[in-house]
Amino acid sequence: MSGGKAYRHGYYATLPHTRPQRESAGIDFEGILIVIVASMLIVLVTALATDPSLLPTAEQWLRAVLSDLVRR
């Protein structure tokens, strides 16, 4: 058996030494929030570009949201 002979002569595979891994910082909620807001903006712009009759409603909604943000 060549396998046994190889083992006796020291020719066997070993796992490489592993370096300690850094712990992850966790979930990046700020990045997730940015992706969600960007996606919503893309959907809004696409909807307005395909159906211009939505513009007055979107403008009214945007003004309400901005006024709520300014008050806080």
KAZI-V928427 format. One record per run of one state. SS is the DSSP state (H for helix, E for strand, L for the rest). FROM is the first residue (numbers start at 1). TO is the last residue. If there is no record, write none. Layout:
ss->SS from->FROM to->TO
ss->SS from->FROM to->TO
This chain:
ss->L from->1 to->1
ss->H from->2 to->8
ss->L from->9 to->28
ss->H from->29 to->50
ss->L from->51 to->51
ss->H from->52 to->71
ss->L from->72 to->72
